[in-house]
Amino acid sequence: MLLHVIARGKIARSPEGELVARYEKRLQWPVKLTELPETGGRIPEPASPHRTVLLDERGTAMASKAFAQTLGQWRDSGVRETRFVLGAANGHQDTEREAADLLLAFGPATWPHLLARAMLLEQLYRATSILAGHPYHRAG
């Protein structure tokens, strides 16, 4: 299953960008990163059965194992692409939230946009490691 991260803004050369690149290289699943301008730009149309996850402060904070189980269930049910959308500074519109398959939050705190992107890539690596039985995730 393709893990497609769609984010507003350029990460460029930054400590967060280095973290994103580090986890992107470690991922064994196919991954695609799409950067959109801060305003405007269109999210590319999916080419296959997909799920959409919005990173949103109103979303559910999931334990890593539960997140992994969700991805595994989607993969096993034939989903070809999961899109992880990080919105602009003002967040997502209500219509986008309603259309999403999952609203995901990294806890109740508000995180800088670039750091949230790095955290997402780490959690994707952790989730795929859990599904592969890799020892990266050691929590009981």
N, C-alpha and C positions, 0 to 999 in steps of 0.2 A: 504494500500500500504506500502510495506517495504521501509524504508529509510536506504540505505546502504552506509555508509561512508567508503571509501577505501583510506588509507593514507600511505605514506612512512614514516618510522621512528617510534620509540616507544615514546609514550607520558609519560609513567611511572608516578612516583610521582612528580608532579609539580603543581604550581598554575593553569596552563592551563589545566592540567589533571583533577584537581578538578572541574573546570568550565565545562569541557566536561561531567564528571560524573553527575554533578548537572542537566544539561539540558537533558541528556540521561534519567535520572530518571523521569523527568517531562513530557517527551513526551508520549502522549497517543497512538500514532501510533507505530507499531513495528519498531525497529531500530536495526541495526547490525553494529558493528565497526570492520573493518578488517585492521590490521596493516601489512604492507609489509616491507621487509628490504630496506635500502636506495638504494641499487642497486640489480638487479635481482628480483627473486620472480615473480609469475604470478598472475594477477588479476583473481579471480575465475570466472568461466563461469556462466552466469545467468541461472536460472532454469525456467524462465517465461518471458512473455512480460515485457520489461524494457525500461527505458530511462537512458541516461548517461549525467551527468553534470560534466564538468571539471571546477575546480576553476583555473582561469587563468587570469593573469594581462591584457591580450588582450580582455577579455570578457566584457560582458555587466553588468553595475552596475544597479541593479533592486531595485525599492522601495519594501518594505516588502509586501505591498498589492499585487503588481504585481507578486512577487515571489509566494505568497500564491495562487493567481489565477492560475498560471501555474501548481503548484502541484495539485490543485483541479481539473483542466481540465484533467491532465494525469490520476489521480485516477479515475475520472468519466468515462473516455474512456476505462477503463479496464487494465491500466498499473498496473502490480503487484509489480514492484520494480523500484525505482529510485536510481541510483548509483551516488554518489558524490565523485569524484576522485581528491585528492590532490596529485600533482606530487612531484618529488624529487626537489632538489635545482635548477636544471637547467630547471624546468618546463616540459611541455608536448611536445611531438614530433608533427610535422605538421600533420602526418597521424592520430594521436589521436584527434587532434582538428577537423579535417575534419569529423571524424566519430561521434563526440559528437552531442547530441541533443541540448545542450546549453553550451555556455561558460559563466561562471559567475565570476564577479570580485567584490571585496569589495572596490570599488573606485579606483582612480588612484595611491594610495600609495602602496608600497610593504610592506606586513605584514610578521612577523616571522611565520614560518610554523605551530608551535604549537598554536600560537594565532589565526591563520586563522581557524584551526580546531575547537577551542572553539567558534569563531564567527559563524562558520557554524552551530554548534549545537544550538546556541542561535537563529539563524535565522530560523532553522527548527522548533524549539519550537514556535517561534513567528508566523510562517506561519500556523502551525497546530492550534494554538490558534485562529488566525483570521478566519480560516475555520470553527472552532467550535463555533464562536461567543463569545469566552471567552474575558473578559476585559483586559487581559494582554497587548494587543496592543491598546493603547489609542489614538494614533495619528489620526487626522481627515482626 
